[in-house]
Amino acid sequence: MMIDINGIQNLLPHRYPFLMIDRVIELEPNVRVLGVKNVTINEPFFQGHFPGNPIMPGVLIVEALAQLAGVLAFNSGMQGSSVYFMSIEKAKFRRPIVPGDRVSLEVKVLQKRGHVWRFSGHALVDEKVVSESEFTAMVMAKEK
């Protein structure tokens, strides 16, 4: 199942400049999701991170994985919910992501217990792992 930017915006509350995924390539409900982030010099964080040596902040790489996990959860029967980080573990950053990179993202469900989901994710550029982490999120009905 491919989801374009309009479909992503229908699922996630995030908007520019904080929407960190551009496309979903594959999605297997309750199992895994593949997505893409196209990194451009126009990203607002590059103004300060770092002038003359633009590098995507590691925390935003993890955020991109978390947003992709949200798309997975919403397509696994949790529509109309909110996803909240509970923990981030084993985060590693192996190479910098710079303007012009096309980041391939993959998130897998490790465990689901009620409203608590545990995921593993990794980001690749040119088929090389640039970041990986495990994270836990709570998927809860939106408060009205």
Kinemage of the C-alpha trace (Angstrom):
@kinemage 1
@onewidth
@group {chain A} dominant
@subgroup {mainchain}
@vectorlist {calphas} color= white
{ca met a 1} P 0.000 0.000 0.000
{ca met a 2} L 1.529 3.316 -1.088
{ca ile a 3} L 0.466 6.546 0.651
{ca asp a 4} L 1.376 9.952 -0.775
{ca ile a 5} L 1.865 13.168 1.192
{ca asn a 6} L -1.863 13.999 1.096
{ca gly a 7} L -2.727 10.602 2.558
{ca ile a 8} L -0.050 11.017 5.233
{ca gln a 9} L -1.498 14.392 6.202
{ca asn a 10} L -4.932 12.769 6.481
{ca leu a 11} L -3.469 10.342 9.038
{ca leu a 12} L -0.972 12.431 11.031
{ca pro a 13} L -1.535 15.744 12.810
{ca his a 14} L 2.006 16.928 11.914
{ca arg a 15} L 2.512 19.703 9.366
{ca tyr a 16} L 5.419 21.608 7.880
{ca pro a 17} L 7.995 22.179 9.226
{ca phe a 18} L 7.553 19.172 11.518
{ca leu a 19} L 6.193 16.548 9.109
{ca met a 20} L 9.202 14.270 8.604
{ca ile a 21} L 7.959 11.706 6.066
{ca asp a 22} L 7.105 12.295 2.412
{ca arg a 23} L 5.774 8.948 1.219
{ca val a 24} L 4.867 5.482 2.424
{ca ile a 25} L 6.120 2.813 0.023
{ca glu a 26} L 4.852 -0.378 1.670
{ca leu a 27} L 2.625 -1.099 4.638
{ca glu a 28} L 1.732 -4.405 6.226
{ca pro a 29} L -0.740 -3.699 9.070
{ca asn a 30} L 0.478 -4.783 12.528
{ca val a 31} L 3.847 -5.822 11.062
{ca arg a 32} L 5.951 -3.199 9.233
{ca val a 33} L 6.024 -0.046 7.126
{ca leu a 34} L 8.525 1.465 4.673
{ca gly a 35} L 8.684 5.178 3.956
{ca val a 36} L 10.808 7.960 2.498
{ca lys a 37} L 12.062 11.360 3.642
{ca asn a 38} L 13.600 13.585 0.959
{ca val a 39} L 16.035 15.946 2.654
{ca thr a 40} L 16.471 19.401 1.096
{ca ile a 41} L 18.572 22.435 2.010
{ca asn a 42} L 15.267 24.289 2.563
{ca glu a 43} L 14.631 22.380 5.817
{ca pro a 44} L 14.424 25.051 8.545
{ca phe a 45} L 16.673 23.158 10.991
{ca phe a 46} L 19.656 23.485 8.635
{ca gln a 47} L 19.900 27.230 9.423
{ca gly a 48} L 21.298 26.384 12.831
{ca his a 49} L 22.430 22.755 12.533
{ca phe a 50} L 25.102 23.566 11.430
{ca pro a 51} L 25.886 26.700 9.379
{ca gly a 52} L 28.346 25.738 6.657
{ca asn a 53} L 27.989 22.028 7.500
{ca pro a 54} L 24.258 21.154 7.363
{ca ile a 55} L 23.430 17.871 9.146
{ca met a 56} L 19.951 16.562 9.979
{ca pro a 57} L 19.576 16.397 13.784
{ca gly a 58} L 19.479 12.859 15.154
{ca val a 59} L 16.359 13.556 17.185
{ca leu a 60} L 14.517 14.406 13.938
{ca ile a 61} L 15.599 11.121 12.388
{ca val a 62} L 14.026 9.320 15.346
{ca glu a 63} L 10.947 11.566 14.961
{ca ala a 64} L 10.644 10.518 11.306
{ca leu a 65} L 10.672 6.864 12.387
{ca ala a 66} L 8.060 7.610 15.056
{ca gln a 67} L 5.796 9.373 12.557
{ca leu a 68} L 6.078 6.371 10.258
{ca ala a 69} L 5.167 4.146 13.229
{ca gly a 70} L 2.077 6.334 13.693
{ca val a 71} L 1.043 5.696 10.094
{ca leu a 72} L 1.491 1.967 10.744
{ca ala a 73} L -0.616 2.079 13.920
{ca phe a 74} L -3.388 4.076 12.239
{ca asn a 75} L -3.477 1.527 9.417
{ca ser a 76} L -3.577 -1.325 11.939
{ca gly a 77} L -6.997 -0.481 13.316
{ca met a 78} L -6.077 2.497 15.500
{ca gln a 79} L -7.571 5.308 13.358
{ca gly a 80} L -8.746 8.309 15.326
{ca ser a 81} L -6.034 7.791 17.947
{ca ser a 82} L -3.035 9.754 19.131
{ca val a 83} L 0.441 8.268 19.420
{ca tyr a 84} L 2.702 9.353 22.280
{ca phe a 85} L 6.380 8.481 22.787
{ca met a 86} L 7.037 6.571 26.004
{ca ser a 87} L 10.694 5.663 25.515
{ca ile a 88} L 13.532 5.693 23.011
{ca glu a 89} L 16.250 3.090 23.393
{ca lys a 90} L 19.314 1.830 21.591
{ca ala a 91} L 19.450 4.934 19.379
{ca lys a 92} L 22.553 4.931 17.209
{ca phe a 93} L 23.655 7.419 14.580
{ca arg a 94} L 26.219 5.973 12.191
{ca arg a 95} L 26.493 8.565 9.404
{ca pro a 96} L 25.260 12.123 8.935
{ca ile a 97} L 22.217 12.880 6.782
{ca val a 98} L 22.792 15.934 4.587
{ca pro a 99} L 20.782 17.953 2.053
{ca gly a 100} L 20.108 15.956 -1.096
{ca asp a 101} L 19.864 12.626 0.721
{ca arg a 102} L 16.865 10.370 0.183
{ca val a 103} L 16.312 8.613 3.485
{ca ser a 104} L 14.636 5.205 3.380
{ca leu a 105} L 12.839 4.457 6.640
{ca glu a 106} L 11.634 1.114 7.963
{ca val a 107} L 9.663 0.485 11.137
{ca lys a 108} L 8.688 -2.944 12.482
{ca val a 109} L 6.329 -3.833 15.308
{ca leu a 110} L 8.219 -5.740 17.997
{ca gln a 111} L 5.349 -6.105 20.450
{ca lys a 112} L 1.810 -4.920 21.137
{ca arg a 113} L 0.180 -5.057 24.552
{ca gly a 114} L -3.105 -3.224 24.686
{ca his a 115} L -2.373 0.397 23.869
{ca val a 116} L 1.407 0.066 24.247
{ca trp a 117} L 3.367 -0.665 21.078
{ca arg a 118} L 7.085 -1.380 20.821
{ca phe a 119} L 8.864 -0.698 17.518
{ca ser a 120} L 12.283 -1.013 15.940
{ca gly a 121} L 13.286 1.349 13.196
{ca his a 122} L 16.185 2.158 10.975
{ca ala a 123} L 17.045 4.815 8.429
{ca leu a 124} L 19.199 4.211 5.363
{ca val a 125} L 20.844 6.437 2.773
{ca asp a 126} L 22.177 4.732 -0.355
{ca glu a 127} L 21.358 1.352 1.242
{ca lys a 128} L 23.658 2.069 4.220
{ca val a 129} L 22.242 2.277 7.735
{ca val a 130} L 22.585 5.820 9.069
{ca ser a 131} L 20.477 5.437 12.210
{ca glu a 132} L 18.617 2.816 14.196
{ca ser a 133} L 16.590 2.736 17.388
{ca glu a 134} L 13.889 0.998 19.358
{ca phe a 135} L 11.026 2.969 20.813
{ca thr a 136} L 7.815 2.484 22.711
{ca ala a 137} L 4.624 4.448 22.165
{ca met a 138} L 1.172 4.600 23.668
{ca val a 139} L -1.675 4.655 21.155
{ca met a 140} L -4.715 6.226 22.796
{ca ala a 141} L -8.104 7.491 21.703
{ca lys a 142} L -8.050 11.247 21.121
{ca glu a 143} L -9.524 13.322 23.904
{ca lys a 144} L -12.437 15.397 22.740
